[in-house]
Amino acid sequence: MSALRRMFVFAFWLAVLIAYVSAILPGAEAPHIAAWDKLNHMLAFFTITFLARAAYPRLAVLPLFALLAAFGAFIEISQAVPFIHRDAEWDDWFADVIAIVIGLVLAWPFAVLAKRRRDATPSAPEQSADSPEL
């Protein structure tokens, strides 16, 4: 795994952790980027989706969509727990899903370029087979 890909994997899991912790903190203590709650959801899930696509380029789009949508649902279920003191809303999950779709569409050209680069670069065993013996 390249250093760049390791960075994307780290950034993805850090973003997932930050999003979940932010979602279960009491509303007054949770960080907000925008005044509109749905925009906060969309920014978080767009970022997570884009990072997921970069971190796991071989993961097919539909399973990635399903996993990220399930994560959004898990957040809403977590917010429904009374001692969390948050409100679970279907609208929040719909905002997450819309952001996931937008993130997948906008990350698609980057995924295509990464695949082309990966396919054009010979793997390590192939390189050693082509190199002359010393």
PADRENMI-835100 format. One record per atom (N, C-alpha, C): residue number from 0; residue in one letter; atom name; x, y, z. Coordinates in nm, 2 decimals, padded with zeros to 4 digits, m for minus. Atoms other than C-alpha are relative to their C-alpha. Layout:
# PADRENMI-835100
(NUM,A,CA,(X,Y,Z))
...
END
This chain:
# PADRENMI-835100
(0,M,N,(00.09,m00.12,00.00))
(0,M,CA,(00.00,00.00,00.00))
(0,M,C,(00.09,00.12,00.00))
(1,S,N,(m00.08,m00.12,00.01))
(1,S,CA,(00.14,00.34,m00.10))
(1,S,C,(m00.02,00.09,00.12))
(2,A,N,(00.01,m00.09,m00.11))
(2,A,CA,(00.20,00.61,00.15))
(2,A,C,(m00.12,00.09,m00.01))
(3,L,N,(00.12,m00.08,00.02))
(3,L,CA,(m00.07,00.82,m00.01))
(3,L,C,(m00.13,m00.07,00.04))
(4,R,N,(00.12,00.07,m00.03))
(4,R,CA,(m00.32,00.55,00.02))
(4,R,C,(m00.02,m00.02,00.15))
(5,R,N,(00.01,00.01,m00.15))
(5,R,CA,(m00.23,00.49,00.39))
(5,R,C,(m00.05,00.13,00.06))
(6,M,N,(00.05,m00.13,m00.05))
(6,M,CA,(m00.29,00.86,00.44))
(6,M,C,(m00.15,00.01,m00.02))
(7,F,N,(00.14,00.00,00.02))
(7,F,CA,(m00.63,00.83,00.29))
(7,F,C,(m00.08,m00.09,00.09))
(8,V,N,(00.06,00.09,m00.09))
(8,V,CA,(m00.71,00.53,00.50))
(8,V,C,(m00.01,00.06,00.14))
(9,F,N,(00.00,m00.06,m00.13))
(9,F,CA,(m00.61,00.71,00.81))
(9,F,C,(m00.10,00.11,00.01))
(10,A,N,(00.09,m00.11,00.01))
(10,A,CA,(m00.80,01.02,00.71))
(10,A,C,(m00.15,m00.04,00.00))
(11,F,N,(00.13,00.05,00.01))
(11,F,CA,(m01.11,00.82,00.63))
(11,F,C,(m00.05,m00.05,00.14))
(12,W,N,(00.04,00.05,m00.13))
(12,W,CA,(m01.12,00.64,00.97))
(12,W,C,(00.00,00.11,00.11))
(13,L,N,(00.00,m00.12,m00.09))
(13,L,CA,(m01.04,00.97,01.15))
(13,L,C,(m00.13,00.07,m00.02))
(14,A,N,(00.12,m00.08,00.03))
(14,A,CA,(m01.33,01.14,00.97))
(14,A,C,(m00.12,m00.08,00.05))
(15,V,N,(00.11,00.08,m00.05))
(15,V,CA,(m01.56,00.85,01.06))
(15,V,C,(m00.01,00.01,00.15))
(16,L,N,(00.00,m00.01,m00.15))
(16,L,CA,(m01.46,00.87,01.43))
(16,L,C,(m00.05,00.14,00.04))
(17,I,N,(00.04,m00.14,m00.04))
(17,I,CA,(m01.50,01.25,01.44))
(17,I,C,(m00.15,00.02,m00.03))
(18,A,N,(00.14,m00.01,00.03))
(18,A,CA,(m01.84,01.23,01.27))
(18,A,C,(m00.09,m00.07,00.10))
(19,Y,N,(00.08,00.07,m00.10))
(19,Y,CA,(m01.97,00.97,01.51))
(19,Y,C,(00.00,00.07,00.14))
(20,V,N,(m00.01,m00.06,m00.13))
(20,V,CA,(m01.84,01.14,01.82))
(20,V,C,(m00.08,00.14,00.00))
(21,S,N,(00.08,m00.13,00.01))
(21,S,CA,(m01.98,01.48,01.70))
(21,S,C,(m00.15,m00.03,00.00))
(22,A,N,(00.14,00.03,00.01))
(22,A,CA,(m02.31,01.31,01.63))
(22,A,C,(m00.06,m00.04,00.14))
(23,I,N,(00.06,00.05,m00.12))
(23,I,CA,(m02.35,01.16,01.98))
(23,I,C,(00.03,00.10,00.12))
(24,L,N,(m00.01,m00.11,m00.11))
(24,L,CA,(m02.23,01.47,02.18))
(24,L,C,(m00.13,00.07,00.01))
(25,P,N,(00.12,m00.09,m00.02))
(25,P,CA,(m02.50,01.68,02.33))
(25,P,C,(00.00,00.11,m00.10))
(26,G,N,(00.01,m00.10,00.11))
(26,G,CA,(m02.63,01.93,02.07))
(26,G,C,(00.08,00.12,00.02))
(27,A,N,(m00.07,m00.12,m00.02))
(27,A,CA,(m02.48,02.23,02.24))
(27,A,C,(00.15,m00.02,00.00))
(28,E,N,(m00.14,00.02,m00.01))
(28,E,CA,(m02.14,02.07,02.27))
(28,E,C,(00.06,m00.05,m00.14))
(29,A,N,(m00.04,00.05,00.12))
(29,A,CA,(m02.13,01.92,01.92))
(29,A,C,(00.06,00.11,m00.09))
(30,P,N,(m00.06,m00.10,00.10))
(30,P,CA,(m01.91,02.10,01.66))
(30,P,C,(m00.10,00.02,m00.12))
(31,H,N,(00.08,m00.04,00.12))
(31,H,CA,(m02.10,02.28,01.38))
(31,H,C,(00.08,00.08,m00.10))
(32,I,N,(m00.07,m00.08,00.11))
(32,I,CA,(m01.96,02.40,01.05))
(32,I,C,(m00.10,00.10,m00.05))
(33,A,N,(00.10,m00.08,00.06))
(33,A,CA,(m02.28,02.54,00.92))
(33,A,C,(m00.12,00.02,00.10))
(34,A,N,(00.11,m00.03,m00.08))
(34,A,CA,(m02.59,02.69,01.09))
(34,A,C,(m00.11,m00.11,m00.02))
(35,W,N,(00.10,00.10,00.03))
(35,W,CA,(m02.82,02.44,00.91))
(35,W,C,(00.05,m00.14,00.02))
(36,D,N,(m00.04,00.14,m00.04))
(36,D,CA,(m02.80,02.09,01.06))
(36,D,C,(00.01,m00.09,m00.12))
(37,K,N,(00.00,00.10,00.11))
(37,K,CA,(m02.87,01.91,00.73))
(37,K,C,(00.13,00.03,m00.08))
(38,L,N,(m00.12,m00.03,00.07))
(38,L,CA,(m02.57,02.09,00.57))
(38,L,C,(00.12,m00.06,00.07))
(39,N,N,(m00.11,00.07,m00.07))
(39,N,CA,(m02.35,01.97,00.85))
(39,N,C,(00.01,m00.15,m00.03))
(40,H,N,(00.01,00.15,00.03))
(40,H,CA,(m02.47,01.61,00.78))
(40,H,C,(00.06,m00.02,m00.14))
(41,M,N,(m00.05,00.02,00.14))
(41,M,CA,(m02.40,01.66,00.41))
(41,M,C,(00.15,00.02,m00.02))
(42,L,N,(m00.15,m00.02,00.01))
(42,L,CA,(m02.05,01.80,00.45))
(42,L,C,(00.07,m00.11,00.06))
(43,A,N,(m00.07,00.12,m00.06))
(43,A,CA,(m01.96,01.52,00.69))
(43,A,C,(00.00,m00.12,m00.09))
(44,F,N,(00.01,00.13,00.08))
(44,F,CA,(m02.09,01.24,00.47))
(44,F,C,(00.06,00.02,m00.14))
(45,F,N,(m00.07,m00.02,00.12))
(45,F,CA,(m01.95,01.40,00.15))
(45,F,C,(00.15,m00.03,00.02))
(46,T,N,(m00.14,00.02,m00.03))
(46,T,CA,(m01.61,01.41,00.31))
(46,T,C,(00.04,m00.15,00.03))
(47,I,N,(m00.03,00.14,m00.03))
(47,I,CA,(m01.63,01.06,00.45))
(47,I,C,(m00.01,m00.09,m00.13))
(48,T,N,(00.01,00.07,00.12))
(48,T,CA,(m01.75,00.93,00.11))
(48,T,C,(00.12,00.02,m00.09))
(49,F,N,(m00.12,m00.03,00.09))
(49,F,CA,(m01.47,01.10,m00.09))
(49,F,C,(00.12,m00.07,00.06))
(50,L,N,(m00.12,00.06,m00.06))
(50,L,CA,(m01.21,00.97,00.16))
(50,L,C,(m00.01,m00.15,m00.01))
(51,A,N,(00.02,00.14,00.01))
(51,A,CA,(m01.36,00.62,00.15))
(51,A,C,(00.03,m00.05,m00.14))
(52,R,N,(m00.03,00.04,00.14))
(52,R,CA,(m01.34,00.61,m00.23))
(52,R,C,(00.15,00.00,m00.03))
(53,A,N,(m00.15,m00.01,00.01))
(53,A,CA,(m00.97,00.72,m00.21))
(53,A,C,(00.07,m00.11,00.08))
(54,A,N,(m00.06,00.09,m00.09))
(54,A,CA,(m00.89,00.49,00.07))
(54,A,C,(m00.02,m00.15,m00.05))
(55,Y,N,(00.04,00.13,00.04))
(55,Y,CA,(m01.06,00.18,m00.07))
(55,Y,C,(m00.04,00.00,m00.14))
(56,P,N,(00.04,m00.02,00.14))
(56,P,CA,(m01.05,00.22,m00.45))
(56,P,C,(m00.06,m00.13,m00.06))
(57,R,N,(00.05,00.13,00.06))
(57,R,CA,(m01.12,m00.15,m00.52))
(57,R,C,(m00.14,m00.04,00.05))
(58,L,N,(00.13,00.04,m00.06))
(58,L,CA,(m01.44,m00.16,m00.31))
(58,L,C,(m00.10,00.05,m00.10))
(59,A,N,(00.11,m00.03,00.10))
(59,A,CA,(m01.74,m00.16,m00.55))
(59,A,C,(m00.09,00.11,00.05))
(60,V,N,(00.08,m00.12,m00.04))
(60,V,CA,(m01.97,00.15,m00.55))
(60,V,C,(m00.12,m00.04,00.08))
(61,L,N,(00.13,00.04,m00.08))
(61,L,CA,(m02.29,m00.03,m00.43))
(61,L,C,(00.03,m00.05,00.14))
(62,P,N,(m00.02,00.04,m00.14))
(62,P,CA,(m02.14,m00.20,m00.13))
(62,P,C,(00.05,00.12,00.08))
(63,L,N,(m00.05,m00.12,m00.07))
(63,L,CA,(m01.96,00.13,m00.04))
(63,L,C,(m00.12,00.09,00.04))
(64,F,N,(00.12,m00.07,m00.03))
(64,F,CA,(m02.29,00.31,m00.07))
(64,F,C,(m00.08,m00.06,00.11))
(65,A,N,(00.08,00.07,m00.11))
(65,A,CA,(m02.47,00.05,00.15))
(65,A,C,(00.07,00.02,00.13))
(66,L,N,(m00.08,m00.02,m00.12))
(66,L,CA,(m02.19,00.07,00.41))
(66,L,C,(m00.01,00.14,00.06))
(67,L,N,(00.00,m00.14,m00.04))
(67,L,CA,(m02.19,00.45,00.43))
(67,L,C,(m00.15,00.03,00.04))
(68,A,N,(00.14,m00.02,m00.04))
(68,A,CA,(m02.58,00.46,00.44))
(68,A,C,(m00.03,m00.07,00.13))
(69,A,N,(00.03,00.07,m00.13))
(69,A,CA,(m02.58,00.20,00.72))
(69,A,C,(00.07,00.08,00.11))
(70,F,N,(m00.06,m00.08,m00.11))
(70,F,CA,(m02.33,00.42,00.91))
(70,F,C,(m00.08,00.12,00.03))
(71,G,N,(00.09,m00.12,m00.03))
(71,G,CA,(m02.56,00.72,00.87))
(71,G,C,(m00.12,m00.05,00.08))
(72,A,N,(00.11,00.05,m00.08))
(72,A,CA,(m02.85,00.50,01.00))
(72,A,C,(00.04,m00.03,00.14))
(73,F,N,(m00.06,00.03,m00.13))
(73,F,CA,(m02.63,00.38,01.29))
(73,F,C,(00.01,00.13,00.08))
(74,I,N,(m00.01,m00.12,m00.07))
(74,I,CA,(m02.57,00.74,01.38))
(74,I,C,(m00.14,00.04,00.05))
(75,E,N,(00.14,m00.04,m00.03))
(75,E,CA,(m02.95,00.81,01.38))
(75,E,C,(m00.05,m00.09,00.11))
(76,I,N,(00.05,00.09,m00.11))
(76,I,CA,(m03.02,00.50,01.59))
(76,I,C,(00.07,00.04,00.13))
(77,S,N,(m00.07,m00.04,m00.13))
(77,S,CA,(m02.75,00.61,01.84))
(77,S,C,(m00.06,00.12,00.06))
(78,Q,N,(00.06,m00.12,m00.05))
(78,Q,CA,(m02.91,00.95,01.86))
(78,Q,C,(m00.14,m00.02,00.06))
(79,A,N,(00.13,00.03,m00.06))
(79,A,CA,(m03.24,00.79,01.95))
(79,A,C,(00.01,m00.06,00.14))
(80,V,N,(m00.02,00.05,m00.13))
(80,V,CA,(m03.09,00.65,02.27))
(80,V,C,(m00.02,00.12,00.10))
(81,P,N,(00.04,m00.12,m00.08))
(81,P,CA,(m03.24,00.87,02.55))
(81,P,C,(00.12,00.07,00.07))
(82,F,N,(m00.10,m00.07,m00.08))
(82,F,CA,(m02.92,00.94,02.75))
(82,F,C,(00.10,00.07,m00.09))
(83,I,N,(m00.08,m00.07,00.09))
(83,I,CA,(m02.75,01.07,02.44))
(83,I,C,(m00.04,00.15,m00.01))
(84,H,N,(00.06,m00.13,00.00))
(84,H,CA,(m02.98,01.37,02.45))
(84,H,C,(00.01,00.07,m00.14))
(85,R,N,(00.00,m00.04,00.14))
(85,R,CA,(m03.00,01.40,02.07))
(85,R,C,(m00.13,m00.04,m00.06))
(86,D,N,(00.12,00.03,00.06))
(86,D,CA,(m03.29,01.38,01.83))
(86,D,C,(00.03,m00.08,m00.13))
(87,A,N,(m00.02,00.08,00.12))
(87,A,CA,(m03.29,01.10,01.56))
(87,A,C,(m00.11,00.05,m00.10))
(88,E,N,(00.10,m00.05,00.10))
(88,E,CA,(m03.45,01.23,01.24))
(88,E,C,(00.03,m00.07,m00.14))
(89,W,N,(m00.02,00.06,00.13))
(89,W,CA,(m03.51,01.06,00.91))
(89,W,C,(00.06,00.10,m00.10))
(90,D,N,(m00.06,m00.10,00.09))
(90,D,CA,(m03.43,01.39,00.73))
(90,D,C,(00.15,00.01,00.01))
(91,D,N,(m00.14,00.00,m00.01))
(91,D,CA,(m03.08,01.37,00.87))
(91,D,C,(00.06,m00.11,m00.08))
(92,W,N,(m00.05,00.12,00.08))
(92,W,CA,(m03.03,01.02,00.72))
(92,W,C,(m00.02,00.03,m00.15))
(93,F,N,(00.02,m00.03,00.14))
(93,F,CA,(m03.18,01.14,00.39))
(93,F,C,(00.11,00.10,m00.05))
(94,A,N,(m00.11,m00.09,00.03))
(94,A,CA,(m02.92,01.43,00.39))
(94,A,C,(00.13,m00.08,m00.01))
(95,D,N,(m00.12,00.08,00.01))
(95,D,CA,(m02.65,01.17,00.46))
(95,D,C,(00.01,m00.07,m00.14))
(96,V,N,(00.00,00.07,00.13))
(96,V,CA,(m02.76,00.96,00.16))
(96,V,C,(00.02,00.08,m00.12))
(97,I,N,(m00.02,m00.09,00.11))
(97,I,CA,(m02.78,01.25,m00.07))
(97,I,C,(00.15,00.04,m00.01))
(98,A,N,(m00.14,m00.03,00.00))
(98,A,CA,(m02.43,01.35,00.03))
(98,A,C,(00.09,m00.12,m00.05))
(99,I,N,(m00.07,00.12,00.04))
(99,I,CA,(m02.31,00.99,m00.02))
(99,I,C,(00.00,m00.01,m00.16))
(100,V,N,(00.02,00.01,00.15))
(100,V,CA,(m02.45,00.99,m00.38))
(100,V,C,(00.09,00.11,m00.07))
(101,I,N,(m00.08,m00.11,00.06))
(101,I,CA,(m02.29,01.33,m00.46))
(101,I,C,(00.15,m00.03,00.02))
(102,G,N,(m00.14,00.03,m00.02))
(102,G,CA,(m01.96,01.22,m00.31))
(102,G,C,(00.05,m00.11,m00.09))
(103,L,N,(m00.04,00.10,00.10))
(103,L,CA,(m01.96,00.90,m00.52))
(103,L,C,(00.01,00.04,m00.14))
(104,V,N,(00.00,m00.05,00.13))
(104,V,CA,(m02.04,01.08,m00.83))
(104,V,C,(00.12,00.09,m00.03))
(105,L,N,(m00.11,m00.09,00.02))
(105,L,CA,(m01.78,01.35,m00.78))
(105,L,C,(00.14,m00.07,00.02))
(106,A,N,(m00.13,00.08,m00.02))
(106,A,CA,(m01.51,01.09,m00.67))
(106,A,C,(00.02,m00.09,m00.12))
(107,W,N,(m00.01,00.10,00.11))
(107,W,CA,(m01.58,00.87,m00.98))
(107,W,C,(00.11,00.03,m00.09))
(108,P,N,(m00.11,m00.02,00.09))
(108,P,CA,(m01.34,01.05,m01.21))
(108,P,C,(00.14,m00.03,00.06))
(109,F,N,(m00.13,00.03,m00.07))
(109,F,CA,(m01.06,01.02,m00.95))
(109,F,C,(00.02,m00.15,00.01))
(110,A,N,(m00.01,00.15,m00.01))
(110,A,CA,(m01.14,00.65,m00.91))
(110,A,C,(00.04,m00.06,m00.13))
(111,V,N,(m00.03,00.05,00.13))
(111,V,CA,(m01.12,00.59,m01.28))
(111,V,C,(00.15,00.03,m00.03))
(112,L,N,(m00.14,m00.03,00.02))
(112,L,CA,(m00.78,00.77,m01.30))
(112,L,C,(00.09,m00.09,00.09))
(113,A,N,(m00.08,00.09,m00.09))
(113,A,CA,(m00.65,00.57,m01.00))
(113,A,C,(00.01,m00.14,m00.06))
(114,K,N,(00.00,00.13,00.06))
(114,K,CA,(m00.76,00.25,m01.17))
(114,K,C,(00.09,m00.01,m00.12))
(115,R,N,(m00.08,00.00,00.12))
(115,R,CA,(m00.59,00.34,m01.49))
(115,R,C,(00.15,00.00,00.04))
(116,R,N,(m00.14,m00.01,m00.05))
(116,R,CA,(m00.27,00.43,m01.30))
(116,R,C,(00.04,m00.13,00.06))
(117,R,N,(m00.03,00.13,m00.06))
(117,R,CA,(m00.29,00.11,m01.10))
(117,R,C,(00.02,m00.11,m00.11))
(118,D,N,(m00.01,00.10,00.11))
(118,D,CA,(m00.34,m00.10,m01.42))
(118,D,C,(00.12,00.02,m00.08))
(119,A,N,(m00.11,m00.02,00.08))
(119,A,CA,(m00.06,00.07,m01.60))
(119,A,C,(00.14,m00.02,00.07))
(120,T,N,(m00.12,00.02,m00.08))
(120,T,CA,(00.19,00.02,m01.32))
(120,T,C,(00.02,m00.15,00.03))
(121,P,N,(m00.01,00.15,m00.02))
(121,P,CA,(00.33,m00.34,m01.32))
(121,P,C,(00.03,m00.02,00.15))
(122,S,N,(m00.02,00.03,m00.14))
(122,S,CA,(00.33,m00.51,m00.98))
(122,S,C,(00.14,m00.04,00.02))
(123,A,N,(m00.14,00.03,m00.04))
(123,A,CA,(00.65,m00.59,m00.79))
(123,A,C,(00.05,m00.13,m00.06))
(124,P,N,(m00.06,00.13,00.06))
(124,P,CA,(00.68,m00.96,m00.90))
(124,P,C,(00.02,00.01,m00.15))
(125,E,N,(m00.02,m00.01,00.15))
(125,E,CA,(00.63,m00.86,m01.27))
(125,E,C,(00.13,00.08,m00.03))
(126,Q,N,(m00.12,m00.08,00.02))
(126,Q,CA,(00.90,m00.60,m01.24))
(126,Q,C,(00.13,m00.08,00.02))
(127,S,N,(m00.12,00.08,m00.03))
(127,S,CA,(01.15,m00.84,m01.09))
(127,S,C,(00.02,m00.11,m00.11))
(128,A,N,(m00.01,00.10,00.10))
(128,A,CA,(01.07,m01.10,m01.36))
(128,A,C,(00.06,00.06,m00.13))
(129,D,N,(m00.05,m00.07,00.12))
(129,D,CA,(01.15,m00.84,m01.63))
(129,D,C,(00.14,00.05,00.01))
(130,S,N,(m00.13,m00.06,m00.02))
(130,S,CA,(01.47,m00.72,m01.48))
(130,S,C,(00.11,m00.11,m00.03))
(131,P,N,(m00.10,00.10,00.03))
(131,P,CA,(01.79,m00.89,m01.59))
(131,P,C,(00.07,m00.05,00.12))
(132,E,N,(m00.07,00.06,m00.12))
(132,E,CA,(01.96,m01.13,m01.36))
(132,E,C,(00.14,00.04,00.01))
(133,L,N,(m00.14,m00.05,m00.03))
(133,L,CA,(02.29,m01.02,m01.21))
(133,L,C,(00.09,m00.11,00.04))
END
